[in-house]
């Protein structure tokens, strides 16, 4: 179970480190906003993908802790 927890913690760390930085790049991309300054589909889709990745990071941490404590 320790190996499982390590993989889950590494997954969570990767998601938390990479996706917020990617969001900064997407948010400043010219395709992110239209001429009126409204968010485009490009920005909305990427925001949803990033949110899902961060939720998966949280789930990974919780399952990793469960694996270490013997709940799994």
N, C-alpha and C positions, 0 to 999 in steps of 0.2 A: 504493500500500500504506500510505502514511502516514495517509490518511483512514480506512482500515479500522482501523488500530491506534488512532487517536484515538477512534473510535466504541466499540471494544472496551474501551479504558481508561475512558471515560466510563460505560459500562455497569457495569463492575466497581466504579467509585467509587460510583455510585448504589446498587448492591446492598449494598456494605459500609457505607455511611452510613445507609441507610434501614431495612434489615431488622432489624439488631440493636435499634434503637430500637423498632421495631414489636413485637419479641419481648417487650420489657419491658412494653409496654402489654397484650399478650395474656396474659402470665404473671400480671399483677395483676388481670385481668378476673375477675369473680365466676364466670363460666362455666368458668374454667380448672381448677377443682378441685371435687370433690364434697364432701359433708358430712364424709367421712372424711379429706379432704386429698389424695386420690388424683387424679392427672392425668386429666382427662376427654378424650373424643374431640376436643373443641374445641381443647384445648391440643396434643394429639398431632398433629393434622392441621396446625395452624399451625407447629409445630416442624419437621415434615417439609418444608413449603413453604419455610420460612426456610432450612433446611439446603440444599435444592435451589438456592435463589437464591444462596447463598454459594458453593456448588460451581461454579455457572455463572460467578460472579465470578472465581473462580480460573482457570477455563478461559478466560475472556475475557482475563485478563492474560497467560496463557501463549500464546494464539494471537496476541495483540497483539505480544508480544515476538518471536514467530516471524515475524510480518509485517514487523516493523522490521528484523530481522536477515537477511531474505531466504530464510528456510527455506520459506516458503509460495510 
